[in-house]
Amino acid sequence: MEQLQKAMLLVDYPSGASDEFEVQFNPTEFSLEKAAQIAEINIPGLDSPLLQFVRGQNEKLTVELFCDTTEQGMGDGAVSVTTVSDRVYSLIKIEPSGHAPPICTFIWSPNFPGADLLAGAGNQRRNSFQCVVESIRQKFTLFAPDGTPLRATLTLTLREYKTLDDQLWQLNLSSPDRSHSYVTQRGDRLSSVSWQYYRKTSAWRDIATNNTIEDPRRLGAGVFLRIPKIS
């Protein structure tokens, strides 16, 4: 019988130390929430306001982890479930050298949600969730006769964490007021390259002129293009 792949939490501390541990039992579900901040621009006389993207917001992952130590006995000398749950609880505690909780990564499978984003998303595909623990709720539901907790459910809210360098690399933002370079791929057309950089297809003529392309319909793969800025 094939062994189940366990979900894991990787922990990176500002001091340079790291830790990793498998969750005791795989979660039965988890949820992801992502939003964008959109502003309304009101223009008199229009039927509805124009929408302007302002910025993205941090994604949140919410998951419940089940912890249990009853297999090691429930009588005198029972093992406390805190030997398992406190490892997770420590992730929201301030790490002395960094003056903040550590950076974590939730990993389960290479087929993590976001691994199959459309090509238009650039470098933003992922197979894990880098985060900080925003909140944790511990619910203890079973105790030994002496009061030792033996079973607990931990509800974690993990907030997405990305450095500035991470975001600039992932977004790979293009701007029409700057020149760029591009190497064509199989199936490319100048109109699609124009849309990628200028958000309009009609600028393909500028690209063709700048690169001395006489027949834009015969655009092979591996052609180096200079993408001019639009003044």
C-alpha positions as a Python dict, from the first residue, in 0.01 Angstrom:
ca = {
    (1, 'M'): (0, 0, 0),
    (2, 'E'): (136, 340, -101),
    (3, 'Q'): (227, 557, 196),
    (4, 'L'): (41, 887, 222),
    (5, 'Q'): (253, 1196, 168),
    (6, 'K'): (247, 1406, 483),
    (7, 'A'): (192, 1780, 490),
    (8, 'M'): (491, 1965, 634),
    (9, 'L'): (577, 2298, 790),
    (10, 'L'): (921, 2440, 718),
    (11, 'V'): (1042, 2714, 953),
    (12, 'D'): (1315, 2970, 878),
    (13, 'Y'): (1443, 3185, 1163),
    (14, 'P'): (1617, 3522, 1118),
    (15, 'S'): (1916, 3378, 1305),
    (16, 'G'): (1972, 3142, 1011),
    (17, 'A'): (1843, 2835, 1194),
    (18, 'S'): (1568, 2625, 1038),
    (19, 'D'): (1331, 2350, 1139),
    (20, 'E'): (1087, 2120, 968),
    (21, 'F'): (823, 1881, 1091),
    (22, 'E'): (540, 1676, 951),
    (23, 'V'): (189, 1735, 1077),
    (24, 'Q'): (68, 1439, 1281),
    (25, 'F'): (-240, 1379, 1063),
    (26, 'N'): (-303, 1525, 720),
    (27, 'P'): (-582, 1787, 720),
    (28, 'T'): (-911, 1686, 564),
    (29, 'E'): (-947, 2028, 400),
    (30, 'F'): (-799, 2375, 386),
    (31, 'S'): (-918, 2702, 236),
    (32, 'L'): (-742, 2981, 46),
    (33, 'E'): (-864, 3339, 23),
    (34, 'K'): (-715, 3602, -211),
    (35, 'A'): (-850, 3949, -285),
    (36, 'A'): (-755, 4261, -480),
    (37, 'Q'): (-817, 4620, -378),
    (38, 'I'): (-1020, 4794, -648),
    (39, 'A'): (-1097, 5166, -649),
    (40, 'E'): (-1400, 5325, -817),
    (41, 'I'): (-1334, 5637, -1023),
    (42, 'N'): (-1652, 5839, -1055),
    (43, 'I'): (-1691, 6036, -1376),
    (44, 'P'): (-2007, 6249, -1418),
    (45, 'G'): (-2235, 6136, -1698),
    (46, 'L'): (-2119, 5773, -1714),
    (47, 'D'): (-2350, 5481, -1642),
    (48, 'S'): (-2107, 5329, -1390),
    (49, 'P'): (-1774, 5425, -1233),
    (50, 'L'): (-1446, 5315, -1387),
    (51, 'L'): (-1255, 5050, -1199),
    (52, 'Q'): (-888, 5097, -1112),
    (53, 'F'): (-670, 4821, -973),
    (54, 'V'): (-486, 4958, -668),
    (55, 'R'): (-292, 4662, -531),
    (56, 'G'): (-318, 4297, -444),
    (57, 'Q'): (-384, 4180, -91),
    (58, 'N'): (-212, 3904, 102),
    (59, 'E'): (-356, 3559, 47),
    (60, 'K'): (-473, 3365, 352),
    (61, 'L'): (-468, 2990, 408),
    (62, 'T'): (-685, 2846, 685),
    (63, 'V'): (-631, 2489, 796),
    (64, 'E'): (-720, 2264, 1090),
    (65, 'L'): (-459, 2025, 1230),
    (66, 'F'): (-557, 1733, 1449),
    (67, 'C'): (-321, 1622, 1728),
    (68, 'D'): (-354, 1311, 1946),
    (69, 'T'): (-127, 1116, 2183),
    (70, 'T'): (-376, 857, 2318),
    (71, 'E'): (-195, 572, 2141),
    (72, 'Q'): (75, 605, 2405),
    (73, 'G'): (-173, 551, 2687),
    (74, 'M'): (-437, 751, 2872),
    (75, 'G'): (-361, 665, 3234),
    (76, 'D'): (-85, 768, 3470),
    (77, 'G'): (218, 894, 3284),
    (78, 'A'): (20, 969, 2966),
    (79, 'V'): (206, 1178, 2709),
    (80, 'S'): (65, 1530, 2678),
    (81, 'V'): (-59, 1635, 2335),
    (82, 'T'): (128, 1961, 2391),
    (83, 'T'): (444, 1774, 2288),
    (84, 'V'): (293, 1792, 1940),
    (85, 'S'): (75, 2104, 1951),
    (86, 'D'): (334, 2333, 2108),
    (87, 'R'): (562, 2292, 1806),
    (88, 'V'): (291, 2456, 1598),
    (89, 'Y'): (198, 2707, 1867),
    (90, 'S'): (560, 2825, 1883),
    (91, 'L'): (531, 2954, 1524),
    (92, 'I'): (332, 3258, 1638),
    (93, 'K'): (577, 3345, 1913),
    (94, 'I'): (837, 3622, 1871),
    (95, 'E'): (1179, 3488, 1774),
    (96, 'P'): (1436, 3682, 1981),
    (97, 'S'): (1694, 3754, 1710),
    (98, 'G'): (1435, 3865, 1454),
    (99, 'H'): (1192, 4039, 1693),
    (100, 'A'): (905, 3873, 1506),
    (101, 'P'): (755, 3529, 1448),
    (102, 'P'): (949, 3314, 1198),
    (103, 'I'): (877, 3274, 827),
    (104, 'C'): (708, 2941, 750),
    (105, 'T'): (630, 2736, 441),
    (106, 'F'): (333, 2500, 419),
    (107, 'I'): (409, 2209, 184),
    (108, 'W'): (201, 1908, 97),
    (109, 'S'): (215, 1815, -270),
    (110, 'P'): (381, 1954, -585),
    (111, 'N'): (23, 1992, -713),
    (112, 'F'): (-49, 2269, -465),
    (113, 'P'): (-321, 2520, -569),
    (114, 'G'): (-144, 2774, -787),
    (115, 'A'): (87, 2522, -954),
    (116, 'D'): (-114, 2539, -1279),
    (117, 'L'): (-171, 2912, -1320),
    (118, 'L'): (-223, 3033, -1676),
    (119, 'A'): (87, 3140, -1869),
    (120, 'G'): (-22, 3504, -1843),
    (121, 'A'): (58, 3495, -1470),
    (122, 'G'): (430, 3494, -1550),
    (123, 'N'): (650, 3362, -1271),
    (124, 'Q'): (375, 3341, -1008),
    (125, 'R'): (322, 2965, -1021),
    (126, 'R'): (391, 2790, -690),
    (127, 'N'): (395, 2449, -525),
    (128, 'S'): (396, 2564, -162),
    (129, 'F'): (269, 2850, 55),
    (130, 'Q'): (524, 3081, 219),
    (131, 'C'): (366, 3258, 513),
    (132, 'V'): (363, 3384, 868),
    (133, 'V'): (119, 3250, 1126),
    (134, 'E'): (-143, 3521, 1174),
    (135, 'S'): (-355, 3339, 1431),
    (136, 'I'): (-385, 3002, 1600),
    (137, 'R'): (-675, 2861, 1798),
    (138, 'Q'): (-615, 2557, 2016),
    (139, 'K'): (-911, 2345, 2123),
    (140, 'F'): (-832, 2064, 2370),
    (141, 'T'): (-1101, 1795, 2370),
    (142, 'L'): (-970, 1498, 2571),
    (143, 'F'): (-783, 1476, 2901),
    (144, 'A'): (-620, 1208, 3117),
    (145, 'P'): (-754, 1161, 3475),
    (146, 'D'): (-480, 1393, 3605),
    (147, 'G'): (-578, 1669, 3361),
    (148, 'T'): (-307, 1608, 3103),
    (149, 'P'): (-443, 1712, 2760),
    (150, 'L'): (-438, 1423, 2514),
    (151, 'R'): (-622, 1549, 2206),
    (152, 'A'): (-641, 1889, 2037),
    (153, 'T'): (-755, 2062, 1720),
    (154, 'L'): (-544, 2355, 1602),
    (155, 'T'): (-700, 2610, 1368),
    (156, 'L'): (-430, 2806, 1185),
    (157, 'T'): (-461, 3118, 974),
    (158, 'L'): (-150, 3161, 761),
    (159, 'R'): (-88, 3494, 587),
    (160, 'E'): (109, 3497, 262),
    (161, 'Y'): (463, 3634, 292),
    (162, 'K'): (667, 3769, -1),
    (163, 'T'): (973, 3990, 2),
    (164, 'L'): (1004, 4283, -239),
    (165, 'D'): (1261, 4095, -447),
    (166, 'D'): (1031, 3791, -462),
    (167, 'Q'): (744, 4002, -592),
    (168, 'L'): (947, 4193, -851),
    (169, 'W'): (1081, 3864, -990),
    (170, 'Q'): (740, 3697, -992),
    (171, 'L'): (553, 3986, -1149),
    (172, 'N'): (822, 4072, -1405),
    (173, 'L'): (631, 4393, -1471),
    (174, 'S'): (649, 4549, -1816),
    (175, 'S'): (596, 4917, -1885),
    (176, 'P'): (516, 5069, -2228),
    (177, 'D'): (725, 5380, -2151),
    (178, 'R'): (1045, 5173, -2135),
    (179, 'S'): (1223, 4971, -2399),
    (180, 'H'): (1238, 4593, -2364),
    (181, 'S'): (1385, 4292, -2536),
    (182, 'Y'): (1201, 3972, -2622),
    (183, 'V'): (1293, 3636, -2777),
    (184, 'T'): (1011, 3490, -2982),
    (185, 'Q'): (862, 3149, -2920),
    (186, 'R'): (686, 2911, -3155),
    (187, 'G'): (342, 3047, -3245),
    (188, 'D'): (421, 3409, -3154),
    (189, 'R'): (280, 3691, -3365),
    (190, 'L'): (378, 4056, -3352),
    (191, 'S'): (22, 4141, -3253),
    (192, 'S'): (43, 3913, -2947),
    (193, 'V'): (384, 4056, -2851),
    (194, 'S'): (236, 4404, -2889),
    (195, 'W'): (-50, 4311, -2656),
    (196, 'Q'): (191, 4167, -2399),
    (197, 'Y'): (386, 4493, -2366),
    (198, 'Y'): (139, 4764, -2467),
    (199, 'R'): (-201, 4610, -2399),
    (200, 'K'): (-302, 4683, -2756),
    (201, 'T'): (-238, 4487, -3075),
    (202, 'S'): (-202, 4783, -3311),
    (203, 'A'): (153, 4865, -3195),
    (204, 'W'): (286, 4565, -3388),
    (205, 'R'): (386, 4806, -3667),
    (206, 'D'): (621, 4991, -3430),
    (207, 'I'): (786, 4661, -3334),
    (208, 'A'): (817, 4557, -3699),
    (209, 'T'): (970, 4890, -3801),
    (210, 'N'): (1214, 4894, -3508),
    (211, 'N'): (1336, 4543, -3596),
    (212, 'T'): (1328, 4580, -3978),
    (213, 'I'): (1076, 4300, -4018),
    (214, 'E'): (933, 4301, -4370),
    (215, 'D'): (687, 4014, -4333),
    (216, 'P'): (536, 3997, -3980),
    (217, 'R'): (348, 3678, -4075),
    (218, 'R'): (676, 3486, -4097),
    (219, 'L'): (799, 3524, -3742),
    (220, 'G'): (1000, 3220, -3639),
    (221, 'A'): (1104, 3105, -3295),
    (222, 'G'): (1424, 3237, -3137),
    (223, 'V'): (1412, 3583, -3298),
    (224, 'F'): (1551, 3861, -3077),
    (225, 'L'): (1318, 4162, -3082),
    (226, 'R'): (1374, 4512, -2952),
    (227, 'I'): (1049, 4642, -2807),
    (228, 'P'): (1052, 5023, -2836),
    (229, 'K'): (902, 5248, -2574),
    (230, 'I'): (589, 5441, -2663),
    (231, 'S'): (629, 5814, -2614),
}
